[in-house]
């Protein structure tokens, strides 16, 4: 598409935040011109600049994993809740297919999980960043990979992987949905543990209508 005097702009309907939107790929020589045109035209719609940390907050509260931080080359779609993006029944061969079929049948040994801090005071307590230990029923089960303050939920949200270790042998076991849902969790921030609510799916129903955190019972939301 063309914007102002600039042409050759590729527009993709994708989102990094969970909200509807577009990404513009602009030839470098047109970047400033396109920015000025978009900002001028957007004034009547209330357009505003949003920084990197605003996007970070939005994607974390929508449970969007970030490549290179939450995910790496050793993470499979089955482990991070993205199995719906893998077409195992299309009859096409691809690298890693056998491993994914095995995980689908036997389960995974780590599971990407969202945590909502429940007893954390944003004004007086240290904020989580990433790398904080995750405890389930008092036992270490993993660490956070990213976190941010959610302005929708008005509390901190952490993302991270949960493992399941045998209490006697230390052997790594399959992480099931029941294992995640039936545990009591804490996030350790600089030596202080805070209670957290674990979820395997985003709080999608919280975003269909704006509510304050004191009106929301987080434990009552199920996958839609």
C-alpha positions as CSV (number, residue, x, y, z in Angstrom):
1,X,0.0,0.0,0.0
2,X,0.9,3.6,-0.2
3,X,0.9,6.2,2.6
4,X,1.3,9.8,1.6
5,X,4.1,10.0,-0.9
6,X,5.5,6.6,0.2
7,X,4.8,3.4,-1.7
8,X,6.0,-0.2,-1.5
9,X,4.8,-0.5,2.1
10,X,3.9,-4.1,3.1
11,X,1.0,-4.3,5.6
12,X,0.5,-7.5,7.6
13,X,-2.6,-8.1,9.8
14,X,-0.7,-9.6,12.7
15,X,-0.5,-8.7,16.4
16,X,2.2,-8.9,19.0
17,X,-0.1,-7.7,21.8
18,X,-3.3,-9.8,21.4
19,X,-5.3,-6.8,20.2
20,X,-6.4,-6.3,16.5
21,X,-3.8,-4.4,14.6
22,X,-1.4,-4.2,11.7
23,X,2.4,-4.2,11.2
24,X,3.9,-1.9,8.6
25,X,7.2,-2.8,6.9
26,X,8.5,0.5,5.6
27,X,11.5,1.2,3.3
28,X,13.9,3.1,5.6
29,X,13.9,6.2,3.4
30,X,10.1,6.6,3.9
31,X,10.0,5.9,7.7
32,X,9.8,9.4,9.0
33,X,7.4,10.5,6.3
34,X,5.0,7.6,7.0
35,X,5.2,8.2,10.7
36,X,4.2,11.8,10.3
37,X,1.4,10.9,7.9
38,X,0.0,8.3,10.3
39,X,0.2,10.5,13.3
40,X,-1.4,13.4,11.5
41,X,-4.3,11.3,10.2
42,X,-4.7,9.6,13.5
43,X,-5.3,12.7,15.6
44,X,-9.0,12.6,15.2
45,X,-9.0,8.9,16.3
46,X,-7.0,9.7,19.5
47,X,-3.8,8.1,18.2
48,X,-0.9,8.0,20.8
49,X,2.6,6.7,20.8
50,X,3.1,3.4,22.7
51,X,6.5,2.3,23.9
52,X,8.2,-1.1,24.0
53,X,7.2,-1.7,27.6
54,X,3.6,-0.9,26.9
55,X,3.6,-3.6,24.2
56,X,5.4,-5.9,26.6
57,X,2.7,-5.5,29.2
58,X,-0.1,-6.1,26.7
59,X,1.4,-9.3,25.3
60,X,2.1,-10.8,28.8
61,X,-1.4,-10.2,30.1
62,X,-2.7,-11.8,26.9
63,X,-0.4,-14.8,27.5
64,X,1.6,-14.2,24.4
65,X,5.0,-15.9,24.5
66,X,8.1,-13.9,23.3
67,X,10.6,-15.6,21.1
68,X,14.1,-15.5,22.5
69,X,13.0,-15.0,26.1
70,X,10.0,-17.2,26.8
71,X,10.7,-19.6,23.9
72,X,13.8,-20.9,22.3
73,X,14.8,-23.6,19.8
74,X,14.3,-26.3,22.5
75,X,10.7,-25.3,23.2
76,X,8.0,-27.3,21.4
77,X,4.5,-26.1,20.6
78,X,3.1,-28.8,22.9
79,X,5.0,-27.3,25.8
80,X,3.8,-23.7,25.4
81,X,0.2,-24.3,24.6
82,X,0.5,-23.7,20.8
83,X,-0.4,-27.2,19.7
84,X,-3.3,-25.8,17.7
85,X,-0.8,-24.2,15.3
86,X,0.7,-27.5,14.3
87,X,-1.2,-29.5,11.6
88,X,-0.3,-33.1,12.5
89,X,-3.1,-34.6,10.4
90,X,-2.4,-32.9,7.1
91,X,-0.3,-35.7,5.7
92,X,2.8,-33.5,5.3
93,X,6.2,-34.5,6.7
94,X,8.2,-31.9,8.6
95,X,11.3,-31.7,10.8
96,X,10.4,-32.7,14.4
97,X,7.1,-34.3,13.5
98,X,7.9,-37.6,15.3
99,X,8.9,-35.8,18.5
100,X,5.6,-33.8,18.5
101,X,3.6,-37.0,17.9
102,X,5.3,-38.6,20.8
103,X,4.6,-35.6,23.1
104,X,1.0,-35.6,22.0
105,X,0.7,-39.2,23.0
106,X,2.8,-39.3,26.1
107,X,2.6,-35.7,27.4
108,X,5.2,-33.1,28.1
109,X,7.7,-32.5,30.9
110,X,7.3,-28.8,31.2
111,X,4.3,-26.5,30.6
112,X,4.1,-22.8,29.9
113,X,1.9,-21.2,32.5
114,X,0.6,-17.8,33.4
115,X,0.7,-16.6,37.0
116,X,-1.2,-13.7,38.6
117,X,0.3,-12.4,41.8
118,X,-2.4,-12.1,44.4
119,X,-0.8,-10.6,47.6
120,X,1.7,-8.4,45.9
121,X,1.7,-4.6,46.6
122,X,3.0,-2.7,43.6
123,X,3.7,0.3,45.7
124,X,5.9,-1.3,48.4
125,X,7.0,-4.7,47.2
126,X,9.8,-5.4,44.7
127,X,8.5,-6.0,41.2
128,X,9.2,-9.3,39.3
129,X,11.3,-9.1,36.2
130,X,12.1,-12.6,35.1
131,X,14.0,-15.6,36.4
132,X,12.1,-15.7,39.7
133,X,11.7,-19.2,41.2
134,X,8.2,-20.8,41.0
135,X,7.1,-22.9,44.0
136,X,4.2,-25.4,43.9
137,X,3.0,-26.6,47.3
138,X,6.3,-25.4,48.7
139,X,8.5,-27.2,46.2
140,X,10.5,-25.6,43.5
141,X,9.0,-26.4,40.0
142,X,10.6,-23.9,37.6
143,X,11.2,-20.2,37.0
144,X,9.6,-17.3,35.4
145,X,10.6,-16.2,31.9
146,X,9.0,-12.8,31.7
147,X,6.7,-10.6,33.7
148,X,4.9,-7.2,33.6
149,X,2.3,-5.1,35.3
150,X,-1.1,-5.7,33.8
151,X,-3.2,-2.5,33.6
152,X,-6.3,-4.5,32.9
153,X,-6.0,-6.8,35.9
154,X,-4.2,-4.2,38.0
155,X,-1.6,-6.6,39.3
156,X,1.5,-8.3,38.1
157,X,1.5,-11.1,35.7
158,X,4.4,-13.6,35.3
159,X,4.9,-16.3,32.6
160,X,7.1,-19.3,33.1
161,X,7.5,-23.1,32.7
162,X,6.4,-25.5,35.4
163,X,8.1,-28.9,35.8
164,X,7.0,-32.0,37.7
165,X,9.6,-33.8,39.8
166,X,9.1,-37.0,41.8
167,X,9.4,-36.0,45.4
168,X,11.5,-39.2,46.3
169,X,13.6,-39.8,43.3
170,X,13.8,-36.4,41.7
171,X,12.8,-37.9,38.3
172,X,11.1,-35.6,35.9
173,X,7.4,-36.6,35.3
174,X,4.8,-35.6,32.8
175,X,3.1,-32.2,33.6
176,X,-0.7,-32.7,33.3
177,X,-3.5,-30.1,33.3
178,X,-4.6,-31.4,36.7
179,X,-1.1,-31.0,38.1
180,X,-1.1,-27.3,37.1
181,X,-4.6,-26.6,38.3
182,X,-4.5,-28.4,41.6
183,X,-1.4,-26.8,43.0
184,X,-0.8,-23.8,45.4
185,X,1.8,-21.5,43.9
186,X,4.2,-18.9,45.0
187,X,6.6,-16.7,43.1
188,X,9.9,-15.9,44.9
189,X,10.9,-12.2,44.4
190,X,14.3,-11.4,45.9
191,X,13.7,-13.9,48.7
192,X,10.1,-13.1,49.5
193,X,7.4,-15.4,48.3
194,X,4.1,-14.1,47.0
195,X,1.0,-16.2,46.4
196,X,0.1,-16.6,42.7
197,X,-2.9,-18.0,40.7
198,X,-1.8,-20.3,37.9
199,X,-3.6,-20.5,34.6
200,X,-2.9,-22.4,31.4
201,X,-5.0,-20.1,29.3
202,X,-5.4,-16.3,29.2
203,X,-8.1,-14.6,31.1
204,X,-9.9,-13.9,27.8
205,X,-13.3,-13.1,29.5
206,X,-11.7,-10.3,31.4
207,X,-11.0,-8.4,28.2
208,X,-14.5,-8.5,26.7
209,X,-15.6,-5.9,29.3
210,X,-13.5,-3.7,31.5
211,X,-13.7,-4.5,35.2
212,X,-11.7,-3.6,38.2
213,X,-9.8,-6.2,40.0
214,X,-12.0,-6.0,43.1
215,X,-15.0,-7.1,41.0
216,X,-13.3,-10.1,39.5
217,X,-13.0,-13.5,41.0
218,X,-10.0,-14.9,39.1
219,X,-10.6,-18.5,40.1
220,X,-14.0,-18.5,38.5
221,X,-12.8,-18.2,34.9
222,X,-12.4,-21.3,32.7
223,X,-11.1,-21.8,29.2
224,X,-13.5,-20.5,26.5
